[in-house]
Amino acid sequence: MYLQMWMLFLWALSFTDMVVSILAEDTTTLVDSHEPPTRQNDKFSTAEYPYVRGNGNNLNYDDERSIPYNHRCSERLETALDQIRRRQIAKQKTLHLNGYSLHQQLRSAPYDMYVTDMRVRLPTSSSWVRVDRCRFNPRNASLETRLLFNDLTISGKVNLFNGDMLQRAPVEPNPEDSCSMILRLRRAGIGFHTEPIRRERGQFNVKTDSHFLEPGFISVYAYGCEPRLREHRRGFRDDEDSEELSREMEDIFLKGIRSLLTTYMQKELQPAIKETLMRNMGYTISYG
């Protein structure tokens, strides 16, 4: 009798161990199913700027993607730049800043300085400007683009008017009473920051801010301005005042050209920049 009870106890104990082992195995499986996978997601290998569907690749990003792309980020901008070059070279190989002029009242002399007929000489090669950066940030849906110019030569006609001349008649620069200024820039650039400001049904508006990037080389040359300046220097006390006038005129010309060139390029490239941003955001562009 005692032996039978002991065997029954051992049999019951072995059944309990089997139940416990089954429960432990199920619990472990549930916990493992909630652990994150150890393999990195190929689509989002770059944490800061992940690749998104419906756009081209971003500059400095790997092209080996699991999702195929049809448009590079800078493709539309490069096409627009090439159209500007072809349109101007068909004329006189110069880029005319038509409709733009500079006007600034001088501090060192009682005159107003006007700059008109501004032109940008384009080189014969197609590499006069290139897209140096084109990057889409999916976090705030913004687009950063940057242009770099290899070598720019900008010229303009300069006229000085005193207050009496401006009051007597409208400003109409006389070619015989003007001089030329030439500005050379190497490795200058323009940066653009674009972001959407309104996304309604059938309407997509963007805001673009632009800024001029300091060039690696600057040279300002005045051609034929010395005789005109001597006429306006008669009331000056010494040569130091005359040099100050020359420096101020060169500074006005430099800053004005930088501002006008930035405004002109932004206006010309705005449609391409907007289309690039929309493609990166997944929109489909259709014409017709």
Secondary structure, DSSP 8 states (H G I E B T S, - for coil): -HHHHHHHHHHHHHHHHHHHHHHHHHHHHHHHHTS--SS--GGG-SSSS---TTS---TTS-S--SS--S--TTHHHHHHHHHHHHHHHTTTSEEE-TT--EEEE-SSSSEEEEEEEEEEE--SSS-SEEEEEEEEETTTTEEEEEEEESEEEEEEEEEEEEHHHHHHS-----GGG-EEEEEEEES-EEEEEEEEEEEETTEEEEEEEEEEE--SEEEEEEES-HHHHHHHTTT-SSHHHHHHHHHHHHHHHHHHHHHHHHHHHHHHHHHHHHHHHHHHTT------
